[in-house]
Amino acid sequence: MRKFFKFVMARWLARTPIGLAVLAAGWVLGRWRRRRVQQEGQRGTPVRERPVRQEGQRSRPVRGRSRRR
């Protein structure tokens, strides 16, 4: 779903010159970030990883439900 959303946003932004500039800036920043993370990994500096959720565990509480029942 996330890849599809990125695809739709890219198509929508590509319709205008300003949108193309935004896409280009995002592409350049993404390359810079990936290169930096790769260099940190080669130097032995610990690279931050996203925490892995266990199955059935939510990232945040559901609204509307109280914890006490």
C-alpha positions in Angstrom: 0.0 0.0 0.0 2.8 2.4 0.8 4.5 1.8 -2.6 1.2 2.4 -4.3 0.7 5.7 -2.4 4.2 6.8 -3.3 3.5 6.0 -7.0 0.2 8.0 -7.0 1.8 11.0 -5.2 4.7 11.0 -7.7 2.3 11.0 -10.7 0.3 13.8 -9.1 3.3 15.9 -8.3 4.9 15.3 -11.8 2.0 17.2 -13.4 3.4 20.6 -12.5 6.9 22.2 -12.7 6.8 22.9 -9.0 5.9 19.3 -8.3 8.8 18.1 -10.4 11.1 20.3 -8.4 9.8 18.8 -5.2 10.3 15.3 -6.6 13.9 16.2 -7.6 14.6 17.6 -4.2 13.3 14.4 -2.5 15.3 12.2 -4.8 18.5 14.1 -4.1 17.9 14.1 -0.3 17.1 10.4 -0.4 20.3 9.6 -2.3 22.3 11.7 0.2 20.7 9.9 3.2 21.2 6.4 1.7 24.9 7.2 1.0 25.4 8.5 4.5 23.8 5.5 6.1 25.9 3.2 3.9 29.1 5.0 5.0 28.2 4.8 8.7 27.7 1.0 8.3 31.1 0.6 6.7 32.8 2.6 9.5 31.4 0.3 12.1 29.2 2.9 13.6 25.9 1.3 14.7 23.1 2.0 12.2 19.7 2.7 13.7 17.2 0.0 12.8 13.5 0.2 13.1 12.1 -1.7 16.0 10.4 -4.9 15.1 6.9 -5.3 16.4 5.8 -8.7 17.5 2.7 -10.1 15.9 -0.5 -8.8 17.4 1.2 -5.8 19.0 -0.1 -2.4 18.1 2.2 0.6 17.6 -0.2 2.9 19.5 -3.4 2.4 21.4 -6.7 2.3 19.6 -8.9 5.4 20.2 -12.2 5.0 21.7 -11.4 2.0 23.8 -10.6 2.4 27.5 -7.8 0.2 29.0 -10.0 -0.6 32.1 -13.0 -2.8 31.5 
